[in-house]
Amino acid sequence: MTDQAVATAGSRRFFGRQRELKALRADIERTGLDTLTGRKAPRARVLLVAGRPGSGRTALAEELAAGVADRYPDGIVRARLTEPGGAPVPVARAAQELLAALGVPEPPGAAEDELTELVRGAFAGRRAVLILDDAVDAEQADPLIPDEPGTLVIGVSGGPLTGIPDVRPCTLGGLDPKSAIELLSAFTGSVRITVDPQAAETLVEECGGLPAAVVLAGGWLSTHPKTSVADLAKRLRASSGDPLVRAFRLAHEALPPTAARILRFLALAPLGRADAHTASALAGCSVSAAATTLADFAALGLVSAGEDGQYEVRAHLVPLLRARLEECDRPSEVQLARARMLERTVRLLQSCRAVTEPEGSPARRKLAGLPRALRFPTAAAGAAWLETRRPVLLASARLAVADGELDTLARRLIASLVKALAAHRGAEAAAPELYGLHRLVLDVAERRGLHRERAAALLNLADLDARTGRTKDALLRYRLALEAGRAANDPYATGRAMESVGGSYQELGDWQRAGDWYGRALAQRLARDERADQARLYARLGAVQTYAGRYGEALRNWRAAAAGYRRLSDLPGYARALSEAARVQEYAGRPEESLRTCEEAVEWARRAQDVRLQAALRLRLADTLDRLGDPAAARLHRAGAERLLETAPPAYEIRSGLIED
């Protein structure tokens, strides 16, 4: 909870804590231990706001950051280190959140150490404020603290972060009576407080000065205009337990049964965030009714209203809501609510992807049949929704997999999310998120013994490993995918895995093993008469044999690849294969044959009307003519290549490793 309240006009205000703010501002200027010993400060200045949940610790951190923002022109960056239910956020995930906020790309599948190093590097030279909200301990927060003296770190925690040097906590208790009454009057109005100021003092005393409890009390009074402040104070005094628990109990019991049920089910919302669709699916009510109820909850201080129609359940209320959920609702109802929420998310993701398809496509026709509330009017609207909901959607996938009882829905959700991210952001930009999603698919597949899905997830993960230079990791995963593909009797997965194992060995420079695995993959393609794959594998075999210096074998395979491409009427592929055969002939000391083969390749590139390829081949032909002692002919071909390039994009580069899937 925060020291903030939603006033009748909808504005947000900060109440009290002036002494704490003054102390924290002074602490920014305090001489550190490093300075006292004559050394330059090696890290950012770290301030700590400590207090129990609901004490207003996050609001104080935000108020402090806003007050000093003019001294830190690079802005305020935030990361929450605890899930709404109390589970610690993994350091790697917090680092990913910070990198996204800083606009720094992350390598897919990067380890925790690499991600935290990227975070610290991203703050180098910046004057910014970093808020680490709800840190569990020093081990969680310390890796995220930048090595940049110009950055200010404001930690928020339940207690001291022992282990982080030179940090003095600012420990929060209750609000002073005057500030607590001001917070209360933001909900009740000043008249009810003025007519009985002593009752107001008694009420905030019963709330322990805890801002979260005061807000709930104020919200309760706002819905009971005929009840006096003194009556509410008596009710709280008659109840037992912690002030926050007592205030929450009254607020929950005051709600109509339907609204109370919606509130309890919000404890299931990923990251504690819900929009009208999420609340509607959880409670099984209409979207409009859910939207109205969420707005009412915001006015009562039960949730905070965010941008784009999203609401966030107060973090300190989530454990209380979950406890009430267990008391009031059957497990079958809770599981059904989860299933409805996931199914609604799947439909929204499918709609989000479909809006990127061309008009008249099957996906767009299917989209037109959906209810209006589930449709996006434009691709831009779908992209905006996906971007603002991305953290929640990723959390939904994690929660669905962790549930363990909704694996079919979890797989559908992940598949829909992968497609939507790829459609709107592109596979390259979305690679970090896709890596995490493929890991989740792998978890489900291994738990359920789904060999085909396990093979697919391993192949996808290995591809991302290979793209980021983790070739040995990719090799291990490709081998595991091969085992899974064989267990599933999936020829596509086994063939793809064998070829990828060969590609990994080729990347590692082990030509012998690369050729062996390409040969195994080729044997399978030959047995299944998959001609396009055969041609590609002949080419890959030719490439590794060229690297290994086995020119006779390389030439045979390049010729086989050329023949395969010609049978497929793939003229550019045929021309490239001929060009590589010419290269091998030149390496083997047969320049005249190389010249004839290269001329043939140029002719086929011309027939294919591939201008870039034709220009590149003519340049290669010019190099060959130079080596054969015919500079005049070489100049003619270079001039022809230049003319081609004047009307074409940059020339096509021909390399031995060119032909890959």
C-alpha positions as CSV (number, residue, x, y, z in Angstrom):
1,M,0.0,0.0,0.0
2,T,1.1,3.6,-0.4
3,D,0.7,6.8,1.4
4,Q,-1.5,7.9,-1.5
5,A,-5.3,8.0,-1.9
6,V,-7.7,8.5,-4.8
7,A,-9.5,11.7,-4.1
8,T,-12.9,12.5,-5.5
9,A,-11.4,14.3,-8.4
10,G,-9.3,11.4,-9.2
11,S,-6.0,13.0,-8.3
12,R,-3.3,11.3,-6.3
13,R,-1.7,13.0,-3.3
14,F,1.1,12.2,-0.9
15,F,0.5,12.5,2.9
16,G,3.0,13.1,5.7
17,R,6.5,11.5,6.0
18,Q,8.2,14.9,5.8
19,R,10.7,14.0,8.5
20,E,11.6,10.8,6.6
21,L,11.9,12.6,3.3
22,K,14.2,15.2,4.8
23,A,16.4,12.5,6.3
24,L,16.6,10.6,3.0
25,R,17.5,13.7,1.1
26,A,20.2,14.5,3.6
27,D,21.5,11.0,3.2
28,I,22.1,11.5,-0.5
29,E,24.6,14.2,0.4
30,R,26.1,12.3,3.3
31,T,29.8,11.6,3.0
32,G,30.3,7.9,2.4
33,L,32.9,5.7,3.9
34,D,34.9,5.6,0.7
35,T,35.2,9.3,0.6
36,L,36.3,9.4,4.2
37,T,39.1,7.0,3.4
38,G,40.2,9.1,0.4
39,R,38.9,6.7,-2.2
40,K,36.5,7.5,-5.0
41,A,33.0,6.0,-4.5
42,P,33.0,2.8,-6.6
43,R,29.2,2.3,-6.7
44,A,25.9,4.1,-6.7
45,R,24.6,5.7,-3.6
46,V,22.1,3.4,-2.0
47,L,19.2,4.6,0.2
48,L,16.9,2.2,1.9
49,V,13.2,2.6,2.9
50,A,12.3,-0.2,5.3
51,G,8.8,-1.0,6.6
52,R,6.1,-3.6,6.7
53,P,3.7,-4.0,3.7
54,G,1.1,-1.3,3.8
55,S,3.3,1.2,5.6
56,G,3.7,3.4,2.5
57,R,7.3,2.5,1.8
58,T,6.9,2.3,-2.0
59,A,5.1,5.7,-2.0
60,L,7.8,7.3,0.0
61,A,10.4,5.9,-2.4
62,E,8.5,7.3,-5.4
63,E,8.0,10.7,-3.7
64,L,11.7,10.9,-2.9
65,A,12.5,10.0,-6.5
66,A,10.1,12.6,-7.9
67,G,11.6,15.2,-5.6
68,V,15.2,14.7,-6.8
69,A,14.4,13.9,-10.4
70,D,15.7,17.2,-11.6
71,R,19.2,16.2,-10.4
72,Y,19.0,12.9,-12.3
73,P,18.3,13.8,-15.9
74,D,18.4,10.2,-17.2
75,G,15.1,9.4,-15.5
76,I,13.7,7.0,-13.0
77,V,13.8,3.2,-13.6
78,R,12.0,0.7,-11.5
79,A,12.0,-3.1,-10.8
80,R,9.8,-5.0,-8.4
81,L,11.7,-7.8,-6.7
82,T,8.7,-9.6,-5.1
83,E,5.7,-11.2,-6.7
84,P,2.3,-10.0,-5.4
85,G,1.9,-13.2,-3.5
86,G,5.3,-12.8,-1.8
87,A,7.5,-15.0,-3.9
88,P,10.9,-13.5,-4.7
89,V,11.4,-12.4,-8.3
90,P,14.4,-14.2,-9.8
91,V,17.3,-11.8,-10.3
92,A,17.6,-12.7,-14.0
93,R,13.9,-11.7,-14.6
94,A,14.4,-8.4,-12.7
95,A,17.5,-7.7,-14.8
96,Q,15.5,-8.3,-17.9
97,E,12.8,-5.9,-16.7
98,L,15.5,-3.2,-16.2
99,L,17.1,-3.8,-19.5
100,A,13.8,-3.4,-21.3
101,A,13.1,-0.2,-19.4
102,L,16.6,1.1,-20.4
103,G,16.1,0.1,-24.0
104,V,19.1,-2.3,-23.9
105,P,18.8,-5.5,-26.0
106,E,19.5,-8.7,-24.2
107,P,20.9,-11.9,-25.7
108,P,18.3,-14.7,-25.8
109,G,18.9,-17.2,-23.0
110,A,21.6,-15.1,-21.3
111,A,22.6,-16.3,-17.8
112,E,21.9,-14.3,-14.7
113,D,25.5,-13.1,-14.4
114,E,25.5,-11.8,-18.0
115,L,22.2,-10.0,-17.5
116,T,23.2,-8.3,-14.3
117,E,26.5,-7.3,-15.9
118,L,24.5,-5.7,-18.8
119,V,22.4,-3.8,-16.3
120,R,25.4,-2.4,-14.5
121,G,27.0,-1.5,-17.9
122,A,23.8,0.2,-19.0
123,F,23.9,2.6,-16.1
124,A,27.5,3.6,-16.8
125,G,27.7,7.3,-17.4
126,R,24.0,7.8,-16.5
127,R,22.6,10.1,-13.8
128,A,19.4,8.2,-13.0
129,V,17.3,6.9,-10.1
130,L,16.9,3.2,-9.7
131,I,14.0,2.0,-7.5
132,L,14.4,-1.6,-6.3
133,D,11.0,-2.2,-4.9
134,D,10.2,-4.9,-2.2
135,A,13.7,-6.4,-2.2
136,V,13.8,-9.7,-0.2
137,D,17.5,-9.6,0.8
138,A,20.9,-8.2,-0.1
139,E,21.7,-11.2,-2.3
140,Q,18.8,-10.3,-4.5
141,A,19.4,-6.6,-4.7
142,D,23.2,-6.4,-4.8
143,P,23.8,-7.7,-8.3
144,L,21.5,-5.0,-9.7
145,I,23.2,-2.1,-8.1
146,P,25.2,-0.1,-10.7
147,D,28.9,0.6,-10.5
148,E,28.1,4.2,-11.3
149,P,28.4,6.9,-8.6
150,G,26.1,9.2,-10.6
151,T,23.2,6.9,-10.1
152,L,21.0,6.9,-7.0
153,V,19.5,3.6,-5.9
154,I,16.4,3.6,-3.6
155,G,15.8,0.2,-2.1
156,V,12.4,-0.7,-0.6
157,S,12.4,-3.7,1.8
158,G,10.8,-5.2,4.9
159,G,14.0,-4.7,6.8
160,P,17.7,-3.9,6.6
161,L,19.6,-5.3,3.6
162,T,22.5,-6.6,5.5
163,G,25.5,-7.1,3.2
164,I,25.2,-4.0,1.1
165,P,27.8,-1.6,2.5
166,D,27.2,2.0,3.7
167,V,23.4,1.8,3.8
168,R,21.3,3.2,6.6
169,P,17.7,2.2,6.5
170,C,14.9,4.8,7.0
171,T,12.4,2.7,8.9
172,L,8.7,3.5,8.7
173,G,6.1,3.2,11.4
174,G,2.6,4.6,11.3
175,L,1.7,8.0,9.9
176,D,1.4,10.8,12.4
177,P,-2.2,11.5,13.4
178,K,-2.5,14.7,11.4
179,S,-1.4,13.1,8.1
180,A,-3.4,10.0,8.7
181,I,-6.6,12.1,9.2
182,E,-5.8,14.0,6.0
183,L,-5.5,10.7,4.2
184,L,-8.8,9.6,5.7
185,S,-10.6,12.8,4.7
186,A,-9.5,12.3,1.0
187,F,-12.1,9.6,1.0
188,T,-14.7,10.9,3.4
189,G,-14.6,14.6,2.8
190,S,-13.8,17.1,5.5
191,V,-17.3,17.5,7.0
192,R,-17.5,14.1,8.6
193,I,-14.0,14.6,10.1
194,T,-14.7,18.1,11.3
195,V,-17.9,17.3,13.2
196,D,-16.1,14.6,15.2
197,P,-12.3,15.1,15.2
198,Q,-11.8,13.0,18.2
199,A,-13.5,10.0,16.5
200,A,-11.3,10.5,13.5
201,E,-8.2,10.4,15.8
202,T,-9.6,7.2,17.4
203,L,-10.2,5.6,14.0
204,V,-6.7,6.2,12.7
205,E,-5.3,5.0,16.0
206,E,-7.3,1.8,15.6
207,C,-5.7,1.6,12.1
208,G,-2.3,1.8,13.8
209,G,-1.5,4.8,11.6
210,L,-0.9,2.3,8.8
211,P,-1.7,4.0,5.5
212,A,-3.2,0.8,3.9
213,A,-5.6,0.4,6.8
214,V,-6.6,4.1,6.8
215,V,-7.3,3.9,3.1
216,L,-9.6,0.8,3.5
217,A,-11.3,2.6,6.4
218,G,-11.8,5.7,4.2
219,G,-13.1,3.6,1.4
220,W,-15.6,1.9,3.7
221,L,-16.9,5.2,5.0
222,S,-17.3,6.6,1.5
223,T,-19.8,3.8,0.7
224,H,-21.6,4.2,4.1
225,P,-22.4,7.9,4.1
226,K,-24.9,7.5,7.0
227,T,-22.4,5.7,9.3
228,S,-20.4,7.9,11.6
229,V,-16.7,7.8,11.9
230,A,-17.1,6.8,15.6
231,D,-19.2,3.8,14.6
232,L,-16.5,2.5,12.3
233,A,-13.9,3.0,15.0
234,K,-16.1,0.9,17.4
235,R,-16.4,-1.9,14.7
236,L,-12.6,-2.0,14.3
237,R,-12.1,-2.1,18.0
238,A,-14.5,-5.0,18.4
239,S,-12.6,-7.0,15.7
240,S,-9.5,-8.9,16.5
241,G,-6.2,-9.1,14.6
242,D,-3.8,-6.9,12.8
243,P,-5.1,-3.4,11.9
244,L,-4.8,-4.1,8.1
245,V,-6.5,-7.5,8.5
246,R,-9.4,-5.9,10.5
247,A,-9.8,-3.1,7.9
248,F,-9.7,-5.5,5.0
249,R,-12.3,-7.8,6.6
250,L,-14.7,-4.9,7.0
251,A,-14.1,-3.7,3.4
252,H,-14.7,-7.2,2.0
253,E,-17.8,-7.8,4.0
254,A,-19.3,-4.5,2.9
255,L,-19.1,-5.4,-0.7
256,P,-22.1,-7.0,-2.5
257,P,-21.6,-10.7,-3.0
258,T,-20.8,-10.5,-6.7
259,A,-18.3,-7.7,-6.2
260,A,-16.7,-9.5,-3.3
261,R,-16.3,-12.6,-5.5
262,I,-14.7,-10.6,-8.3
263,L,-12.3,-9.0,-5.7
264,R,-11.3,-12.4,-4.4
265,F,-10.6,-13.8,-7.8
266,L,-8.4,-10.9,-8.6
267,A,-5.8,-12.6,-6.4
268,L,-5.4,-15.0,-9.4
269,A,-4.5,-12.3,-11.8
270,P,-0.9,-12.5,-13.1
271,L,1.3,-9.9,-11.4
272,G,-1.8,-8.8,-9.6
273,R,-2.8,-6.8,-12.7
274,A,-6.2,-7.1,-14.3
275,D,-8.2,-5.3,-17.0
276,A,-11.9,-5.7,-17.7
277,H,-11.3,-8.8,-19.8
278,T,-9.3,-10.5,-17.1
279,A,-11.8,-9.7,-14.3
280,S,-14.7,-10.7,-16.6
281,A,-13.1,-14.1,-17.3
282,L,-12.2,-14.8,-13.7
283,A,-15.7,-13.9,-12.4
284,G,-17.7,-15.2,-15.3
285,C,-19.5,-11.8,-15.8
286,S,-19.7,-9.4,-18.7
287,V,-16.8,-7.1,-19.7
288,S,-18.8,-4.0,-19.0
289,A,-19.8,-5.2,-15.5
290,A,-16.2,-6.1,-14.7
291,A,-15.0,-2.6,-15.9
292,T,-17.5,-0.9,-13.6
293,T,-16.6,-3.0,-10.7
294,L,-12.8,-2.4,-11.2
295,A,-13.5,1.4,-11.2
296,D,-15.4,1.0,-8.0
297,F,-12.6,-0.9,-6.4
298,A,-10.2,1.8,-7.4
299,A,-12.4,4.4,-5.7
300,L,-12.4,2.3,-2.5
301,G,-8.6,2.0,-2.5
302,L,-8.7,-1.8,-3.1
303,V,-6.8,-1.5,-6.4
304,S,-4.8,1.2,-8.2
305,A,-5.8,2.4,-11.6
306,G,-3.1,2.3,-14.2
307,E,-2.8,3.1,-17.9
308,D,-4.7,1.4,-20.8
309,G,-7.5,0.1,-18.6
310,Q,-5.3,-2.0,-16.3
311,Y,-5.7,-2.1,-12.6
312,E,-3.3,-3.5,-10.0
313,V,-4.3,-5.2,-6.8
314,R,-2.5,-3.7,-3.8
315,A,0.4,-6.1,-3.1
316,H,-0.3,-6.2,0.6
317,L,-3.9,-7.3,-0.1
318,V,-3.0,-10.2,-2.3
319,P,-2.2,-12.6,0.6
320,L,-5.4,-11.6,2.4
321,L,-7.4,-12.1,-0.8
322,R,-5.9,-15.5,-1.3
323,A,-6.8,-16.5,2.2
324,R,-10.4,-15.4,1.7
325,L,-10.5,-17.3,-1.6
326,E,-9.6,-20.5,0.2
327,E,-12.2,-19.8,2.8
328,C,-15.1,-18.8,0.6
329,D,-14.7,-20.5,-2.8
330,R,-14.4,-24.2,-3.7
331,P,-11.1,-25.4,-5.4
332,S,-13.1,-26.4,-8.4
333,E,-14.5,-22.9,-8.8
334,V,-11.0,-21.4,-8.5
335,Q,-9.6,-23.8,-11.1
336,L,-12.5,-23.0,-13.4
337,A,-11.8,-19.3,-13.0
338,R,-8.1,-19.8,-13.9
339,A,-9.2,-21.8,-17.0
340,R,-11.6,-19.1,-18.1
341,M,-8.9,-16.4,-17.7
342,L,-6.4,-18.5,-19.7
343,E,-8.9,-19.2,-22.4
344,R,-9.8,-15.5,-22.7
345,T,-6.1,-14.7,-23.0
346,V,-5.7,-17.2,-25.7
347,R,-8.6,-15.8,-27.7
348,L,-7.2,-12.2,-27.4
349,L,-3.8,-13.3,-28.5
350,Q,-5.2,-15.1,-31.5
351,S,-7.2,-12.0,-32.4
352,C,-4.0,-9.9,-31.9
353,R,-2.1,-12.0,-34.3
354,A,-5.0,-12.3,-36.8
355,V,-5.2,-8.6,-37.2
356,T,-1.7,-8.6,-38.9
357,E,-3.0,-11.0,-41.6
358,P,-4.1,-9.6,-45.0
359,E,-7.7,-8.7,-45.6
360,G,-9.7,-11.7,-46.8
361,S,-7.4,-14.3,-45.3
362,P,-8.9,-17.1,-43.3
363,A,-7.5,-15.6,-40.1
364,R,-9.2,-12.3,-40.8
365,R,-12.5,-14.0,-41.6
366,K,-12.3,-15.9,-38.4
367,L,-11.5,-12.6,-36.6
368,A,-14.6,-11.0,-38.0
369,G,-16.7,-13.7,-36.3
370,L,-15.4,-12.9,-32.8
371,P,-17.4,-10.7,-30.4
372,R,-16.5,-7.1,-30.8
373,A,-14.9,-7.0,-27.3
374,L,-12.3,-9.6,-28.5
375,R,-11.4,-7.8,-31.8
376,F,-8.7,-5.3,-32.5
377,P,-9.7,-2.7,-35.1
378,T,-6.1,-2.3,-36.5
379,A,-2.8,-3.9,-36.4
380,A,-1.4,-0.9,-34.5
381,A,-4.1,-1.4,-31.8
382,G,-3.1,-5.0,-31.5
383,A,0.6,-4.1,-31.2
384,A,-0.1,-1.5,-28.6
385,W,-2.2,-4.0,-26.5
386,L,0.5,-6.6,-26.8
387,E,3.2,-4.2,-25.7
388,T,1.4,-2.9,-22.7
389,R,0.3,-6.4,-21.6
390,R,3.6,-8.2,-22.4
391,P,4.8,-8.6,-18.8
392,V,1.3,-9.8,-17.7
393,L,1.1,-12.2,-20.7
394,L,4.5,-13.7,-19.9
395,A,3.5,-14.0,-16.3
396,S,0.3,-15.8,-17.4
397,A,2.4,-18.3,-19.3
398,R,4.6,-18.9,-16.3
399,L,1.7,-19.3,-13.9
400,A,-0.2,-21.6,-16.3
401,V,2.8,-24.0,-16.5
402,A,3.4,-23.8,-12.7
403,D,-0.2,-24.8,-12.1
404,G,0.4,-28.2,-13.5
405,E,-3.3,-29.0,-14.0
406,L,-4.0,-26.9,-17.0
407,D,-1.2,-28.0,-19.3
408,T,-3.3,-28.1,-22.5
409,L,-4.4,-24.5,-22.0
410,A,-0.8,-23.6,-21.0
411,R,0.5,-25.0,-24.3
412,R,-2.2,-23.2,-26.3
413,L,-1.4,-19.9,-24.5
414,I,2.3,-20.2,-25.1
415,A,1.8,-21.1,-28.8
416,S,-0.6,-18.1,-29.3
417,L,1.8,-15.8,-27.5
418,V,4.8,-16.9,-29.5
419,K,2.9,-16.3,-32.8
420,A,1.6,-12.9,-31.6
421,L,5.1,-11.7,-30.6
422,A,6.6,-12.9,-33.8
423,A,3.9,-11.3,-35.9
424,H,4.1,-7.9,-34.2
425,R,7.7,-7.6,-33.1
426,G,9.5,-10.0,-35.4
427,A,11.3,-13.2,-34.3
428,E,14.6,-11.4,-33.9
429,A,13.3,-8.6,-31.6
430,A,11.2,-11.0,-29.6
431,A,13.9,-13.6,-29.2
432,P,14.5,-13.1,-25.5
433,E,10.8,-13.6,-24.7
434,L,10.6,-16.5,-27.1
435,Y,13.5,-18.2,-25.4
436,G,11.7,-18.1,-22.1
437,L,8.5,-19.4,-23.6
438,H,10.2,-22.3,-25.3
439,R,11.7,-23.2,-21.9
440,L,8.2,-23.3,-20.5
441,V,7.0,-25.6,-23.3
442,L,10.0,-27.9,-22.6
443,D,8.9,-28.0,-18.9
444,V,5.4,-29.1,-19.8
445,A,6.6,-31.6,-22.4
446,E,9.0,-33.2,-20.0
447,R,6.4,-33.3,-17.2
448,R,3.8,-34.9,-19.5
449,G,6.2,-37.1,-21.5
450,L,5.3,-35.4,-24.8
451,H,8.3,-36.4,-26.9
452,R,7.2,-34.5,-30.1
453,E,6.7,-31.2,-28.2
454,R,10.0,-31.8,-26.3
455,A,11.8,-32.2,-29.5
456,A,10.3,-29.0,-31.0
457,A,11.1,-27.0,-27.8
458,L,14.7,-28.2,-27.8
459,L,15.2,-27.4,-31.5
460,N,13.8,-23.9,-30.9
461,L,16.0,-23.3,-27.9
462,A,19.1,-24.7,-29.7
463,D,18.5,-22.4,-32.7
464,L,18.5,-19.4,-30.4
465,D,21.6,-20.7,-28.6
466,A,23.3,-21.0,-32.0
467,R,22.4,-17.5,-33.1
468,T,23.9,-16.0,-29.9
469,G,27.2,-17.9,-30.2
470,R,26.5,-20.6,-27.6
471,T,27.4,-23.3,-30.1
472,K,28.3,-26.0,-27.5
473,D,25.0,-25.4,-25.7
474,A,23.2,-25.6,-29.0
475,L,24.9,-28.9,-29.9
476,L,23.8,-30.5,-26.6
477,R,20.2,-29.4,-27.2
478,Y,20.2,-30.6,-30.8
479,R,21.4,-34.1,-29.6
480,L,18.6,-34.2,-27.0
481,A,16.1,-33.1,-29.6
482,L,17.3,-36.0,-31.8
483,E,16.6,-38.4,-28.9
484,A,13.2,-36.9,-28.4
485,G,12.4,-37.0,-32.1
486,R,13.3,-40.7,-32.3
487,A,11.2,-41.4,-29.2
488,A,8.3,-39.7,-30.9
489,N,9.0,-41.4,-34.2
490,D,9.0,-37.9,-35.8
491,P,11.1,-37.9,-39.0
492,Y,11.0,-34.1,-39.4
493,A,12.4,-33.6,-35.9
494,T,15.1,-36.3,-36.3
495,G,16.2,-35.1,-39.7
496,R,16.2,-31.4,-38.6
497,A,18.2,-32.4,-35.4
498,M,20.8,-34.4,-37.4
499,E,21.4,-31.6,-39.8
500,S,21.6,-29.1,-37.0
501,V,24.1,-31.2,-35.2
502,G,26.2,-31.2,-38.3
503,G,25.8,-27.4,-38.5
504,S,27.1,-27.1,-34.9
505,Y,30.1,-29.2,-35.6
506,Q,30.7,-27.1,-38.8
507,E,30.6,-23.9,-36.7
508,L,33.1,-25.5,-34.3
509,G,35.4,-26.3,-37.2
510,D,35.1,-30.1,-36.8
511,W,34.7,-30.9,-40.5
512,Q,34.9,-34.7,-40.1
513,R,31.9,-34.8,-37.6
514,A,30.0,-32.2,-39.5
515,G,30.2,-34.3,-42.7
516,D,29.3,-37.4,-40.9
517,W,26.1,-35.9,-39.4
518,Y,25.2,-34.2,-42.8
519,G,25.6,-37.7,-44.3
520,R,23.2,-39.2,-41.8
521,A,20.6,-36.5,-42.4
522,L,21.0,-36.9,-46.2
523,A,20.4,-40.7,-45.9
524,Q,17.1,-40.1,-44.2
525,R,16.1,-37.5,-46.9
526,L,17.0,-39.9,-49.7
527,A,15.0,-42.6,-48.1
528,R,12.0,-40.3,-47.9
529,D,12.5,-38.8,-51.3
530,E,12.6,-35.2,-49.9
531,R,14.3,-33.6,-52.9
532,A,14.6,-30.0,-51.7
533,D,16.2,-31.2,-48.5
534,Q,18.5,-33.5,-50.4
535,A,19.8,-30.7,-52.6
536,R,20.5,-28.5,-49.5
537,L,22.3,-31.3,-47.7
538,Y,24.5,-32.1,-50.7
539,A,25.4,-28.5,-50.7
540,R,26.2,-28.5,-47.0
541,L,28.3,-31.6,-47.5
542,G,30.1,-29.9,-50.3
543,A,30.9,-26.9,-48.1
544,V,32.4,-28.9,-45.2
545,Q,34.4,-31.1,-47.6
546,T,35.7,-27.9,-49.2
547,Y,36.8,-26.6,-45.9
548,A,38.5,-29.9,-45.1
549,G,40.4,-29.9,-48.4
550,R,38.7,-33.0,-49.8
551,Y,38.1,-31.5,-53.1
552,G,37.1,-34.6,-55.0
553,E,34.3,-35.4,-52.6
554,A,33.4,-31.7,-52.4
555,L,33.0,-31.4,-56.2
556,R,30.9,-34.6,-56.4
557,N,28.5,-33.2,-53.7
558,W,28.3,-29.7,-55.3
559,R,27.4,-31.3,-58.6
560,A,24.8,-33.5,-56.9
561,A,23.4,-30.3,-55.3
562,A,23.4,-28.5,-58.6
563,A,21.5,-31.5,-60.2
564,G,19.0,-31.4,-57.4
565,Y,18.3,-27.7,-57.7
566,R,17.9,-28.1,-61.5
567,R,15.4,-30.9,-61.1
568,L,13.5,-28.6,-58.7
569,S,13.6,-25.8,-61.3
570,D,15.4,-23.6,-58.7
571,L,17.6,-21.7,-61.1
572,P,19.3,-19.4,-58.5
573,G,20.1,-22.4,-56.4
574,Y,21.5,-24.2,-59.5
575,A,23.7,-21.2,-60.3
576,R,25.0,-20.9,-56.8
577,A,25.9,-24.6,-56.7
578,L,27.7,-24.3,-60.0
579,S,29.6,-21.3,-58.6
580,E,30.7,-23.3,-55.6
581,A,31.7,-26.2,-57.9
582,A,33.8,-23.7,-59.8
583,R,35.5,-22.6,-56.6
584,V,36.4,-26.2,-55.7
585,Q,37.8,-26.8,-59.2
586,E,40.0,-23.7,-58.8
587,Y,41.2,-24.9,-55.4
588,A,42.0,-28.3,-56.9
589,G,44.2,-26.7,-59.5
590,R,41.9,-27.0,-62.5
591,P,41.5,-23.3,-63.5
592,E,40.2,-24.0,-67.1
593,E,37.4,-26.2,-65.8
594,S,36.7,-23.6,-63.1
595,L,36.4,-20.9,-65.8
596,R,33.9,-23.0,-67.8
597,T,31.8,-23.9,-64.8
598,C,31.8,-20.2,-63.6
599,E,30.7,-19.0,-67.1
600,E,27.8,-21.6,-67.0
601,A,26.8,-20.3,-63.5
602,V,26.7,-16.7,-64.8
603,E,24.5,-17.8,-67.7
604,W,22.1,-19.6,-65.3
605,A,22.0,-16.6,-63.0
606,R,21.1,-14.4,-66.0
607,R,18.2,-16.8,-66.9
608,A,17.1,-16.7,-63.2
609,Q,17.0,-12.9,-63.5
610,D,18.8,-12.7,-60.2
611,V,20.7,-9.4,-60.7
612,R,22.7,-9.5,-57.5
613,L,23.8,-13.1,-58.0
614,Q,24.7,-12.4,-61.6
615,A,26.9,-9.5,-60.6
616,A,28.6,-11.5,-57.8
617,L,29.3,-14.3,-60.2
618,R,30.7,-12.0,-62.9
619,L,33.1,-10.6,-60.3
620,R,34.2,-14.1,-59.4
621,L,34.7,-14.8,-63.1
622,A,36.8,-11.7,-63.4
623,D,39.1,-12.9,-60.6
624,T,39.5,-16.3,-62.3
625,L,40.3,-14.6,-65.6
626,D,43.0,-12.5,-63.8
627,R,44.6,-15.7,-62.5
628,L,44.5,-17.2,-66.0
629,G,46.3,-14.2,-67.4
630,D,43.4,-12.5,-69.3
631,P,43.1,-9.1,-67.7
632,A,41.2,-7.6,-70.6
633,A,38.3,-10.1,-70.3
634,A,38.5,-9.7,-66.5
635,R,37.9,-5.9,-67.0
636,L,34.9,-6.5,-69.2
637,H,33.3,-8.7,-66.6
638,R,34.0,-6.3,-63.8
639,A,32.5,-3.4,-65.8
640,G,29.4,-5.6,-66.5
641,A,29.1,-6.3,-62.8
642,E,29.3,-2.6,-62.0
643,R,26.5,-1.9,-64.5
644,L,24.3,-4.5,-62.9
645,L,25.0,-3.2,-59.4
646,E,24.0,0.3,-60.4
647,T,20.4,-0.8,-60.5
648,A,20.5,-3.4,-57.8
649,P,21.1,-3.7,-54.0
650,P,24.6,-4.6,-52.8
651,A,26.1,-7.5,-54.6
652,Y,25.4,-11.1,-53.5
653,E,28.4,-12.7,-51.6
654,I,29.2,-16.2,-52.6
655,R,30.7,-18.3,-49.9
656,S,31.2,-22.0,-49.3
657,G,28.9,-22.0,-46.3
658,L,26.2,-20.0,-48.2
659,I,23.5,-22.6,-48.7
660,E,21.8,-23.1,-45.4
661,D,18.2,-23.4,-44.3
